[in-house]
Amino acid sequence: MKSILKGYSFAAISAITTLGLLGNHSQAVAQVSADADFSNVPQRLIVRYKDTQARNGLSQANTLSNRGGVKMGHLRKMALADRQVFRLEKRMAPGQLKKLRATLEADPNVISVEEDAFMVPQYTPNDTFYNVQWHYFEATGGINLPAAWDKQTGAGVTVAVLDTGYVYHSDLDANILPGYDFIDDTFVSNDGDGRDADPSDPGDAVARNECGLFNPPQDQTSSWHGTHVAGTVAAVTDNNKGVAGVAFDAKVVPVRVLGKCGGYLSDIADGIVWASGGNVSGVPVNSNPAQVINMSLGGSGACDSTYQSAINTAVANGSTVIVSAGNSDADASGYRPASCDNVISVAATERFGARAYYSNFGATVDVSAPGGDVAYDATHGVASTLNDGTAGPGAESYVYYQGTSMAAPHVAGVAALMYAANGGVTPAQVESALKSTARALPGACSGGCGAGIIDASAAIDAVGGGGTPTNQAPNASFTFNASDLFVTFTDGSSDSDGSVVSHSWDFGDGGSSTDANPSYSYGAAGTYSVTLTVTDDDGASDSSTQSVTVSDGSGGPSSDGFTESNVSLASRAWEYYTIDVPAGATSLEVSTSGGSGNVNLYVRLGANPSNGQYDCRDTGGGNNESCTIANPAAGTWHIGLKATRNGASGVTLDAYWYSN
């Protein structure tokens, strides 16, 4: 096997020959930094408008041009309805661009102006020759995948790979679904057109300095990065050829957002929304919404509003978003999308179970997975499907890469196995299970590598997909109806993995009951604290407490509501409650207090609230949040509590309506 090294920052990547596959393959691939110069790439802005002010693109472009003193053209609306993309006629220096953004943000119709930042693939190729997929099964550096395959293989699950697209490969094609090409700039797309339903990867080869000064420093051949990532997720297995995929019975939707030099944030954001089943103007709806989204890409800078809004939309649509932490050997908090909320950020480990030398680290990293280290030895890389074309597509091949780009699809594949085990699992539950079952790195990790290296088999068990899952405690809940001093109570408790076998009621005045749906008559008017404790068939218990107000018949109660004590939520998890407000109520007051962590409060009439749908919300730090709604409409009001990254516990929720 001949390896080729072509100068500064270049790396030769060698194909598998010992598995009897396609013979020798050698390819020079430049390592591109997220901080590289992109002066040859058109500069663009994402403008976020208030309400529906952005009505006419041409008119808005003229308005912005006049205000900023810089000519710009309107490109398109984004899937995020309040944002539009504009292209600057000439590139500006960072200081000039900062002033322009400030000038444009002074427009009363504008909320914010962001640079349409350029992202790059997160791989770090180097000399390698490798013939074993150690990252699946070795005890030190692997993810315990063979034990997971005894339980699940990913059938029925869809994974969207947002990357350079897909080039045909016989060891992957059976698991590829229709995708979409979201690149609207013809230089970046390199396929002669803009957005279309063909996510094929035409190649991303670039000449020296074609993207910008010293970017790349030497000619760079095509990476076929998206095909390599997709192969790790779901290469066809048990077909007597090639490599195995983590979730080899799952399907992959290729979403092309990276091309020559990288890709624009606005294209990536639209791709995120579309992959999750959301609507993008001018683009057919994705007929195969993804339960899992993999983004082995990134750029420098903390998470911005556009990235976060797109990710929040995807998570609200039910998609788990997996991202690479980055390859700059730096704190991931300075890189996006690794620093965004609602993602699972993945650091890379090497064969000995230590943090890979190139991998980013820090508090924003959630878990780690094998990314390889071919600089140490030729047998320490991550093998997957590729193509040997240096510019356009050539013959299919198998190549070893290293990077957090290779680590992320390991996690995406395991997430697909978890969805196959439990189709009702939520993104928050996927993240929680991956973290709680991860093992400590057997090697060193300076700076923080999250919860540890993922364990595929244990993660499946944690969501009820195999082995002996941990019993989940029941959820105590009840409603009541008061008529004078007489109250009827209705049990609404549930148990996700069994059944509730006993009830214990404390009516707050010394009275009690063990009935499931008791009735009780109080001796005097007043407000009483009623507690229901339920126990499941495995001995676990949970309690719910509400305040019950009764009258002596001389006049109806002037207020009603409940208090829920000791509320605990996992990282980014939601908990929902309801309160029925009668006609004539003059105020609805909802508040949280006490406990630890950080919980945000949302209130909405008629349906559960979400990040973007609410009538009132309070997202301040800590747990002392409140919402007061004057003259609330009669009906059922829904209350949502959402924990931030660190979760919350011991929180008290109070919800009461009042009438004069």
N, C-alpha and C positions, 0 to 999 in steps of 0.2 A: 504494500500500500504506500503510495506516495502522498505526502502531505505538503501543501504549498503555503508558504508564509510570504506575504507581499508587502511587508513594511509596517510602519507605525500603526498600532491599534488594530491591526488585522489579525485574523485567526483562521487557521485551516480547520475544516470540519470534515471528518472522515466517515464513510458509510460502513455499515455492517457487512462483513464478508464471511465470517465464520458461521453464520446461520443459513448459508446457502441461498442468499437472496439475490441481489442485483449486481454484485460485483463492485469494483472500486468506484468510489465517488469522492471527489475532493473539490472544495468550494471555498473561496475567500469571501468572508463576510465582515464588514466594518462594524465596530462597536460605536454606536451613536449615543452621545450623552443627552439627557433630557435638557441640559443647559446649553446645547450646541447653538451655533449661529444659523438662523433660517432667513437670512437677508434676501435670498432669491425666491422665497415663497411669499405670495401676496399677503398683505397685512389686512386683518378683518376685525370688526368690532361686533359684539353682541349687545344690543340696546334693549333694556327692559322698560316697558312703558306702564304707566298707571292706567288701570281700568282698560278701556277699549280705544285708547287714543291713537294707536298705530293702525290707521285704517288704510292708507294708501302708501305703498312702498316708495314710489317715485317722489311723491310729495314729501314724505318724511326724509328721504335722502337729500332733497333740496333744502329742507329746513335745517337739517344737521350740518350740511355743507356751509350754509350761510352763517350759522351760529359759530361753527368751529373754524371757519376760514380755510377749510381743507376739502377738496372735492372728494366725494364718496358716492358709490352706487349701491342701490338696494339689491340684495341677492335673493332673500326669501324669508318667509316666516318660519319659526321653529315649531316643533311639537309642543313646547312649553308656550302656551298661547300668548303670553304677554311679552315675548321676546322676538326680535327681528335681527337679521344678519346683514351687515353693510361692509362693503369692501373699499378700502382707501385707495385712491389713485396712485399715491406714492407712499413708500414706507417712511416711517418716522423713527427718530431716535427715542430711546426709552423715556427720557425727560420730556420731550415734546409730546409723546403719546400720553403721558400722565397728565400734562396740562390740558390736552385736548379732551381727555375723559372728564376732567373736572369741569371744563367749559360746557360740555354736552350735558353733564349731570345737573347743571344749573337750570336747564329747561324744566319748567314746572310739570311738564307731562312725562318726564323721564324719572324712573326710579334709580337705575344704575346703568353704567356702561362698563363692560368687561372686554378685554382683548380676547379675540377668538383664538385662544392659545393652541399651540401645535404640540401634539403628543407623539411619542415614538414607541416602538415595540420594546419590551423590557427583557431582552435576552442578552447574554454575554458569551458569545461563542469563542472557542479556543481550540488548539490542537487536540484531537481526540480519536481514539479507536476503542470501541466498546462493544461487547457482545452479550451482556447480561442485563436484564431489567431488575437490578438489585433493589431499586427504589420501591419496588412493590412488596418484596418478601423478606429482605434481610432484617434480622432482629435489631441491629444497631441503627441502620439508616433508613429502613423501610417503613411502610405504613400498614403492615399487617393485612394486606389485601387478599391473599388466598383464603383466609378464614372468612372474610366478608363475602367472597364469591360463593361460599357454601350457603349463604342466606339470600343474597340479592345480586342481580347482574344489571339492573337499570332499566328493565323492560317497562315501557309506558311513560318514560320520562324524556323531556326535551331540554337540551342544553344549548343556549345561544352562545356562540363564540364570536365576540366583537374583535376583529383583527384585520389581517390583510386579505381576507377572503379565503377561497378554497381552490386548489388545483387538483385535478382528478388524481385519485390514487386507488388502486384496486383493493387495497387493504383497509379502506375507509369508506368508499363510495356507497356501500349498501346502507350505511348509517347516516347519510347526508339527506336532509330535507331541503325544500326550497328556501332560499334566503333572499337577501337584498343588498345592493350596493348603494351606500349612502354618501359616497364621495361626490361632491358637486363641482369640484375644481378639476378641470381636465388635465392640468399638469400633474396634480397629485394622483388622479385616478389612473393615468397612464394607459387607459383603454379606449381613448378617443371619444368618450361621451361622459355625461354626468350621471345622475342617479338613475338606476334602472333595476330590474328584477334579476339581474345576472351578477351574483357575487363572486364570479370566477376571479382568481388572482392572476393578472397578466404578467406579474413580476414587478419588483420594486427596485431594480438595479438603478444606480445613479453614478454619474461621473464625479471625479474629484471636484469639490467646490460647487457642485450643482445645486445643493440646498442652501449654501451660504459659505462664508469664509471658513476654510478648513472643515467643512461639513459636507461630505466626508473628507478626511485628509487624503484618501486615495480612492480610486475607483472601487465601487461596491457592487458585487453581484447580488442577484435576487435572493431574498431570505426564505421565502415560502413559509413565513413565520406562522401564519394562521393555520396552515395544514399540519405543521408540527404540533401545535397546541391542540388542535382537534383530534389528532391521533392519540395523544395522551388521554383525552377524555373518553373516546369511544372508537378506537380502532377495532376492526372486526377481529374476533378471537375464535379459537378452535377451528381455523380454516387451513391449517398446515402451512402457514406462511407468515412472515413478517413479525410484527409486534402485537402485544395485547393492549387493549384500552382499559382504563379503570372501570368504566361503566359500559361494557362492550355491547349491551343490548339496548342502551339509550340511543336517542337520535340527536343529531347536531344540526342546528340552524346557523349557517354561516352568515354573519353580518359584516359586510366590508366597510370599515371606517378608517383604515390605514392604507396608504399607498406610497408613492415615491416621497421620501423624506419623512413621512409620518402621517399625521392626520389632524384635522381641525376639531376643536372642542365642540363646535355646534353640530358637526356631523356625528360625533360620538354620542352627544346628548340625545339627538333624534334616534340614533340606533338603539340606545338604552330603552327609551320609551317604547319604540316599535317592538323590540324583542320581547318585552313583557306583555304585549297585547294592547298597548296604547295606540292612539291615533296620531298619525303624522300627515300633515296636509300634503296632498298630491301623491301619497304612497298607499298602495293597497294594504288593508289590514293583515297583519301576520296571522295566518290560519293555524299556526302551531306555536302559541305563546309558550315561552320558556319558563319552566320552574326554576332553572338555574341560569345565570348569566356569568360568563367568564370574560374578564378584561385583563389580558396580559399586556398592558400598555401603561403609559404614564408620562408625566412631565413634571418639571419643577414648580414649586409654589403650593401654598396651602389650598385646601378645597374651596372652590368658589361657589357662588350662588347657582350658576347654571348646572354645574356638575351635580350639586347636592339636590337641586329640584328634580332633575332627571332620575337620579337614584331613588329619591323618595317616591316618585311616581311608580317606578318599577317595583319597589318593595310593597307599596300599597296595592299593586296589582297581583301580589303574591310571589314575586320572583326573589330568589336569594342571589345577591350580587357578590361575586368573588373577584378580588383584584390583586395584582402583584404589588408587593411593597416597594419595589424599585431596586436598582443595581448600583447604587452610588456609594455604598458603605457609609451611609449617613442616616440621620434620624428621619424616619418616614413621615414625620409631621410636616416636613417641608416639601412633600411630593403629593401629587394628586393623580388619580383618585384615592390613593392609599390613605390619605388623611381625612377622607369624607366620613360622615356618619352613615349608618345603615349599610356598610359594606363589611365583608370579611377580608381583612388585609392579610396577605400571606408572605412571610419571610421564607428564604431558601436555606436549606441545610445541605451538608455534603455527606459522603458515604459513612463517615465516622460519627455522624449525628451532631456535629457542631454547626454553628452558623457559618454559611459559606462566606468567603472573604469579601465578596462583592455585595452581599445582601444588605439592604436597609434594615433598620431595627427601630426600637423605641416603643413608647406607650401606645401608639396607634396600631401596632401590629397585633393581630388577634391570634393567629396560629402560625405554625411553620410546617413545611413539607419539603420533600427532596427536590432540590434544584440542580444538584450536581456540582462537580469541580474538576473539569478536565485538565485544568492547569496542574493539578496534583498528579494525576495519572490518567492515561487514556481510557481506563475502564471505569471511570467515575462520573461519566456524563449521563444524560437522560436521552434515551433513544426513542425516536418516533418517526412517523411518516413524513416524507419530503419529496423533492423533485430536484433533478440534477441540472436543470436549465440555469445558465448563468445570467440570462436576460429574460427571455420568454420561456414558457414551459418546455421541458425536455422529457426525459424518461423518469419514471417514478423511482424513488430511492428511500433509504432509511438512514437518518443522520442523527448525531448526538449533539445536542445543545446543552448549555448550562444557563441558569438565570432564574430570577423569580418568576419569569414568564413560564418556566417549566414547572415551578412549584405550584402556581395557582391552579392549573388544570387538574393536578392531583386532587386538590380540595374540591374543585367543581365536580369531578367524577364521583368522589365519595358523597357529596351532597346529592347527586343524582341517585346513588344507591339508597340514601336515606329517604328520598321521596318515593322510590319504588317500594320501600318497606312500609311507609306510612304516607299515603297521598294527602292526608289532612294536615301534615306538619307545616308550620309557619316559618318564614325566614328567621324570626327571632329564635324559634325553637331549634332550627338547624344550627345557628351560630352557638347557642347555649350548649347543645349536645356535642358539637365539635370541640368546644373548649373544655367541657367537663370531662371528656374522655381522652383528651390529649395526654401524652406522656412527656415527662421532663426530658430535655435534650441530654443524651449521654455525653455529649461533648460540650465545649465552651460556647457561651453566647454573651458577648459584651454588649450592653445597651438595651437588651430586652427582645425576646423572640416570641412574645405572646404566651399562650397557655402551654405551648410545647408542640411536638410533632404529632400530627393527627393519627388516630388509630381507626382504620376503616371499619373493622369488625365491631369494636366497642361503640362507635358512633351509630351504627345501625341498631344495635341493641338498645341504645339510649332513647331511640324514638319508637321502640316497640317492634323492631323488625327481626329479632332473632335472639337466641339464647334465653336467658331469664332476665327480663327487663326489670328495672327498679320500679317498685310500686309507686304510683302517683297518688298523692293524697286527694280526697274528695274536695269538692267545692261547695261550701255551705251557702245557701241562698234561700230567701223566703220573701213573700209579699203578705200584706194584711189588709183587712177592710174593717174599719171601726164604725159602729153605729151606737151613739151615746157611750155607755160603759162597756158594751159588748163588742168583742173583737174576734174575727175569724182569721186564722193564719193558714197560709198555703205554702207548702214546702216546694222549693224550686231547686233543690240541691242536685248535684250530678257527680259522677265518678267516671273519668275517662277510660280507666282500665279495669273496671269492675262494677260493683254496685254498692249503694248505701244500705247498710243493714240495721242501723239504729239511729234514733233521734232523741235529743234531750233538750227540752225547752225550759228556759228560765224567764218568767214573765216580769221580773223586776220588782215585784211586791211580795216575794216569798213563795209565790205559786210556781208550779212546774208541771210538765207533762212529758210523756214519752211517745205520744201519738205522732204520726207523720203530719197530719193536718188538724191541729186542735182548735177548739173555740174556748174563749176565756172571758169571764165577766169580772171587771175590776170593781172594787168597792168604793172608789172615789175618783173624781175627775183629776186629771194631771197628765204629766208626761213620764213614761216609764221606759227603761232601757231593757229591751227584750233580746235575749241571746239564744240562738239555735246552734247546737253542736251536733254534728253528724259523724258517724264512724263507718268506714267501708269494710268490705269483706276480707281485707288484709290487715285490719287493725289500725289504719291511719285515720286521723280525725282532722276536722276543720270547724271553725266557728264563725258565725256572722252575727253582728249586733246592730240593731236599729232602734231608734227612738219612736215610741208609739204614744200619741196624744189622744186621750179620751175625754169626753165631756159628760156632764150629768143631765143633759137634755134641755138645759135652759138656753142654749145657744150653741151653734156648731163651732168647731175648733177654728181658730184664726190662723193656725199654721199646721203644717204636717211635713214629714220628711223622714230622713233616716241618718244614722251615723254608722259607718263601716270602719271597724278598727283593725289594726295590724295588717294592713294591705302590703303585700310584698310582690315585686315584679322583677323578672330577669332583665338583663340588658336589652333595651329598646323594645321591651314587650308592652302590649296594651292590656288593659283590664276595663270592662265596660259595666255600667250600672244604668238604671232607669229610675225616673221619678215622675209620677202622674200629677200634673198641675191642673186644678179645676178652673172653670171660668170664674172671672172676678178676682183672681189672685193679683196682688199688686207688686209682688217681688219674688224672684227666685234667687236664692243665695247658695252657692256651692263653693266649698273651700277644702283645702288639704292642709295638714299640719303634722309636725312631729316626725319621728323616724330618722332614717339615715339615707344617704344617696341623693338622687335628684329625680323628681317626678314632675311632669308637665300636665296641666289640666285643660281639657277641652269639653265644651258643652254644645249640644246641637239638638234642635227640635226635630222629632220624627224619625231619625236614623242615627246610627253610630257615627260619631265624628271621626275625622282623619286629619292628617297633617294639613291638608288643604281645604277641608270642609268642616266648618264649625260656625256657631253663632257667637261664641265667646271662647277665648283661650287665654291662659297665663303660663308663659314658658320661662319665668325667671329662675334664677339659681335656687337650689335648695328645695324644700318641700312646702313652703308657706305660699300656696297659690290660691287665688280666689276669682270667682266670676259672679257678678251681680247683674241680673237681667230685670229691668223695670217693666211692669205690666206684661208679664210673659203670656204668650198665647196658650190657650187651654190645649192639653194633649200630653203625650208622653215625651219627656225630655231625656235625651241620652247623654250620659257622662262618660268620658274616656280619660283614663289615666295612662300616660305613657312614660316609661322610665327612659332615661338617657343611657349613655354608654355603660356607666358603672352600676346600673340597676337601682333599686330602692327597696327598703324594708321598714316595717313598723309604722307605716303611714296611716293617719286617720283621715277619712273622708266624711264631711258633713254636707248634706243636701236638704234644704228646707224651702218650702214656699210659704208666703205670708199674705194675709189680706187684712185690710184696715177694718 
